[in-house]
């Protein structure tokens, strides 16, 4: 399965046409078919495995679309890869076979293991309260059409008999169950996608292999929570189809399930995807449809790129974590940087669509366009990309160039300030100059010589793995507060830094230098930050302020060094008590003779 150069270019630009999305979807299905057979064989060649594979084969002959629908279920990848690592799960294989047979309308009888007393039929639903042991599943040939049913009602013609009870279809079943009827929990669907082929989007709150994310999934939603998610998704879908139809088409083609996540302690909405479950988007349910739309676009980009990478390598495997992803504090390998950059191309596009809603939306567009462009620049300079990877990065760069700035000077300046401040903080957190180079450079300074060239590049010493979030200190916080005012005091959104909910400079930890910078008095700000560094060369906020103020005053050479190598400037100021960091940065910029 091969993408043409034009199809690759269309994806790189941010979207991909219907034919391209069909290739990605088919690639995932083909991969899951192969993985399913391999995972089944990893469980041995016993009669149970043979019966499951035989039932899948019968279903394939009777209704290929039914089998394709079941194997497209995103957690199938995680189940299969777990089996291939030595932990086969025969019950899940049986559930896949039964689900395919039910969808194809086949009569069958299959004995399946259910050690936890529950049996999941992926895309169909689950029987619980069966008792631990073996269960007998029977189908009389009623075709499952995917229509929702209330809890307790199994699909027509299906019965599940376990050691402690049985589950029957709504029309009743054989009276030979060993106990009273037990609940059937049907799979729920998002109604907004009901009439949008080829999509049938499930609410996945049952599958045991949905645990793939940085936040734990919720247990099964109650009816009210499920209805709220359905309504919110419908409104987000309506927004996307009206405002960003290309992304809506991408979701219709590739989205297979939503996995509700437990909200983090902060309460900020989060989302995630996993290469082990492409086609699923995990979300903690946000407060409004626009936020959910942003979450969906962000994760759709990850889904598309993950599916593309399963077909076509864009970078060398492995590689050190040495790149700055502007949305992370920790260094990232090239693959992670590429993933994040493509996702934030989508984030920037959402804010571009909303940029006329007010100053906050205009700022978010300017900020994420700027940060994504900086990430693209890093990728363009990487030797780890393949030829196709370089073409992909070139396509992203072309989209960003086509968007351009929005023409609002204060907004664009604030976005650059926050982006530059983040670059300084990242370097201070993750770069460590070599001691011998610092000693030699300090010696040259004392002797009045030109700065020597660094013998070795700085060591990358990864900090804690966490998102890069703008806090409530330093010049960036002051700039944001002055620009956005009360508009900045709201819940954070994906791709948007959390902002303080308190008011006042004291609550924001701003001092006179911060206020001076925010009001445009760069000389006063630089003087204030320099005084702070004299007392404490390790004052990160002050060093950020010096870098920004130097740039505002037109000292571009010093600002460039302060932004790219603040670790070296800080180390030299420790060795050279009383040295002016701007003078040191200017001297470093001149370089050797």
URDAWO-V532758 format. One record per residue. RES is the residue in one small letter. OMEGA is omega as a letter, one per 20 degrees, with the letter a starting at -180 (* if undefined). Layout:
BEGIN
RES/OMEGA  RES/OMEGA
END
This chain:
BEGIN
x/a  x/r  x/r  x/r  x/r  x/r  x/r  x/r  x/r  x/r  x/a  x/r  x/r  x/a  x/a  x/a  x/a  x/r  x/r  x/r  x/r  x/r  x/r  x/a  x/r  x/r  x/r  x/r  x/r  x/r  x/a  x/r  x/a  x/a  x/a  x/r  x/a  x/r  x/r  x/r  x/r  x/r  x/r  x/a  x/a  x/a  x/a  x/r  x/a  x/r  x/r  x/r  x/r  x/r  x/r  x/r  x/r  x/a  x/r  x/a  x/a  x/a  x/a  x/a  x/r  x/r  x/r  x/a  x/a  x/a  x/r  x/r  x/a  x/a  x/r  x/r  x/a  x/r  x/a  x/a  x/r  x/r  x/a  x/r  x/r  x/a  x/a  x/r  x/a  x/r  x/r  x/r  x/r  x/r  x/r  x/a  x/a  x/r  x/r  x/a  x/r  x/r  x/r  x/r  x/a  x/r  x/a  x/r  x/a  x/r  x/a  x/r  x/r  x/a  x/r  x/a  x/r  x/r  x/r  x/r  x/a  x/a  x/a  x/a  x/a  x/r  x/a  x/r  x/a  x/a  x/a  x/r  x/r  x/r  x/r  x/a  x/r  x/r  x/a  x/r  x/r  x/a  x/r  x/a  x/r  x/r  x/a  x/r  x/r  x/r  x/r  x/a  x/r  x/r  x/a  x/r  x/a  x/r  x/r  x/a  x/r  x/a  x/a  x/a  x/a  x/r  x/a  x/r  x/a  x/r  x/a  x/a  x/r  x/a  x/a  x/r  x/a  x/a  x/a  x/a  x/a  x/a  x/r  x/a  x/a  x/r  x/r  x/a  x/r  x/a  x/a  x/a  x/a  x/a  x/a  x/a  x/j  x/a  x/r  x/a  x/r  x/r  x/a  x/r  x/r  x/a  x/a  x/a  x/r  x/a  x/a  x/a  x/a  x/r  x/a  x/r  x/r  x/r  x/a  x/a  x/r  x/a  x/a  x/a  x/r  x/r  x/r  x/r  x/r  x/r  x/a  x/r  x/r  x/r  x/r  x/r  x/r  x/r  x/a  x/a  x/r  x/a  x/a  x/a  x/r  x/r  x/r  x/r  x/r  x/r  x/r  x/a  x/a  x/a  x/r  x/a  x/r  x/r  x/r  x/r  x/r  x/r  x/r  x/a  x/r  x/a  x/r  x/r  x/r  x/r  x/a  x/r  x/r  x/r  x/r  x/r  x/a  x/a  x/r  x/r  x/r  x/a  x/r  x/a  x/a  x/a  x/a  x/a  x/r  x/r  x/r  x/r  x/r  x/r  x/a  x/r  x/r  x/a  x/r  x/r  x/r  x/a  x/a  x/a  x/r  x/r  x/r  x/a  x/r  x/r  x/a  x/r  x/r  x/a  x/r  x/r  x/r  x/a  x/a  x/r  x/a  x/a  x/r  x/r  x/a  x/a  x/r  x/r  x/a  x/r  x/a  x/r  x/a  x/a  x/r  x/r  x/r  x/r  x/a  x/a  x/a  x/r  x/a  x/r  x/r  x/r  x/r  x/a  x/r  x/a  x/r  x/r  x/a  x/a  x/a  x/a  x/a  x/a  x/a  x/r  x/r  x/r  x/a  x/r  x/a  x/a  x/a  x/r  x/r  x/a  x/r  x/r  x/r  x/r  x/r  x/r  x/r  x/a  x/a  x/r  x/a  x/r  x/a  x/a  x/r  x/r  x/r  x/r  x/r  x/r  x/r  x/r  x/r  x/r  x/r  x/a  x/r  x/r  x/a  x/r  x/a  x/r  x/r  x/r  x/a  x/r  x/r  x/a  x/a  x/r  x/a  x/r  x/r  x/r  x/r  x/r  x/a  x/r  x/r  x/r  x/r  x/r  x/r  x/a  x/r  x/a  x/r  x/a  x/a  x/a  x/r  x/r  x/r  x/a  x/a  x/r  x/r  x/a  x/a  x/a  x/r  x/r  x/r  x/r  x/a  x/a  x/r  x/r  x/r  x/a  x/r  x/r  x/r  x/a  x/a  x/r  x/a  x/r  x/r  x/a  x/a  x/r  x/a  x/r  x/a  x/r  x/r  x/a  x/r  x/a  x/a  x/r  x/r  x/a  x/r  x/r  x/r  x/r  x/r  x/a  x/a  x/a  x/a  x/r  x/a  x/r  x/a  x/a  x/r  x/a  x/r  x/r  x/r  x/a  x/a  x/a  x/r  x/a  x/a  x/r  x/a  x/r  x/r  x/a  x/a  x/r  x/r  x/a  x/r  x/r  x/a  x/r  x/r  x/a  x/r  x/a  x/a  x/a  x/r  x/r  x/a  x/r  x/r  x/r  x/a  x/r  x/a  x/r  x/r  x/r  x/r  x/r  x/r  x/r  x/a  x/a  x/r  x/a  x/a  x/a  x/a  x/r  x/r  x/a  x/r  x/a  x/a  x/a  x/r  x/r  x/a  x/a  x/r  x/r  x/a  x/a  x/r  x/a  x/r  x/r  x/a  x/a  x/a  x/a  x/r  x/r  x/r  x/r  x/a  x/r  x/r  x/r  x/r  x/a  x/a  x/a  x/r  x/a  x/r  x/a  x/r  x/r  x/r  x/a  x/r  x/r  x/r  x/a  x/r  x/r  x/a  x/r  x/*
END
